[in-house]
Amino acid sequence: MEFEAETAICERDEGGFFQVGWALPGNEAEYILITLPETDDPADDEFFGHNHYVEVRDQAYGRYGGLAGLTVLNRHQVTLRLNYEIPDLDAEISVATGVPMSGEVLAQLRRAEALVGRAD
């Protein structure tokens, strides 16, 4: 499935976690949020043995280690592959942004791409 967003956000919280996401109002996904620890080597208990958390549409559809793949295609497009099912959504989700994603967003997405690839 392909979705369009105006842009992507990237925020770092006080707990040392980065959140990267897209608001997708008016469609089946509603939003996508990826949470990553600040370090590439998180303690096993931080993410229940996984190196990321992904949430689509609602917290009920969030999963630790929920990405089977993530590919940054360019400054405007990323493809996510979920390893679990969400009603009315495909496992592969492409997001295209109208505004180029910032360097900070791209840096965190590339970290996520490497972390998810390393988990295989």
C-alpha positions in Angstrom: 0.0 0.0 0.0 1.2 3.5 -0.8 0.5 6.6 1.4 1.3 10.2 1.1 2.3 12.5 4.0 3.3 16.1 4.1 6.5 15.4 5.9 8.1 13.1 8.6 8.8 14.0 12.2 11.7 13.0 14.4 11.8 13.7 18.1 14.1 12.6 20.9 12.5 12.2 24.3 14.0 12.5 27.8 14.4 8.8 28.1 16.9 8.5 25.3 14.5 7.3 22.5 14.0 8.6 19.0 10.6 8.6 17.4 10.2 8.9 13.7 6.8 9.0 12.2 4.3 10.2 9.6 0.8 11.5 10.0 -1.5 9.9 7.4 -5.0 11.3 8.1 -7.9 10.1 6.1 -6.6 6.7 5.2 -6.4 3.1 6.6 -3.0 3.6 8.4 -3.8 7.0 10.1 -0.2 7.2 11.3 3.1 5.3 11.5 5.5 5.7 14.4 8.9 4.0 14.8 10.7 4.2 18.2 14.4 3.5 18.4 16.7 3.6 21.4 19.4 6.2 21.3 22.1 3.5 21.3 22.5 0.8 18.6 23.0 -1.7 21.4 20.0 -1.4 23.7 19.7 -3.5 26.9 17.6 -6.6 26.2 14.8 -5.5 28.5 14.3 -2.0 26.9 12.4 -3.4 23.9 11.7 -6.9 25.2 14.7 -8.3 23.3 14.0 -6.3 20.1 15.8 -3.2 18.7 12.8 -1.2 17.7 9.0 -0.6 18.2 6.6 0.2 15.4 3.0 1.4 15.7 0.5 1.8 12.9 -3.0 3.3 13.3 -3.4 2.6 17.0 -1.4 1.4 20.0 -3.3 -1.9 19.7 -1.4 -2.4 16.4 2.0 -1.7 17.8 4.8 -4.3 18.1 8.2 -4.6 19.5 10.4 -5.9 16.6 7.5 -5.4 14.3 9.5 -4.5 11.2 10.6 -7.3 8.9 12.3 -4.7 6.7 12.8 -1.0 6.1 14.2 0.7 3.0 15.0 4.4 2.6 14.5 4.9 -1.1 15.3 8.7 -1.2 14.6 11.9 0.6 10.9 11.6 -0.1 10.2 7.9 0.2 10.5 4.9 2.5 9.1 1.4 2.4 8.3 -0.6 5.5 7.6 -4.3 5.7 5.7 -5.4 8.8 6.0 -8.9 10.2 2.5 -9.0 11.6 -1.0 -8.3 10.2 -3.2 -5.2 10.6 -6.8 -5.4 9.3 -7.2 -3.6 5.9 -3.5 -3.0 5.4 -0.8 -4.8 3.4 2.4 -6.0 5.1 4.4 -3.7 2.8 3.7 0.0 3.3 5.3 2.8 1.2 5.2 6.4 2.4 6.0 9.3 0.2 6.4 12.8 1.6 5.6 16.1 -0.2 8.5 17.8 1.6 11.9 16.2 1.7 12.6 14.4 4.9 15.1 16.2 7.1 18.7 15.0 7.6 17.8 14.0 11.2 14.8 11.9 10.0 16.9 10.2 7.3 19.7 9.5 9.8 17.3 7.8 12.2 15.6 5.9 9.4 19.0 4.6 8.2 19.8 3.5 11.7 16.5 1.7 11.8 17.2 0.1 8.4 20.6 -1.2 9.7 19.1 -2.4 13.0 16.3 -4.3 11.4 18.7 -5.8 8.8 21.0 -6.8 11.6 18.2 -8.7 13.3 17.7 -11.0 10.4 
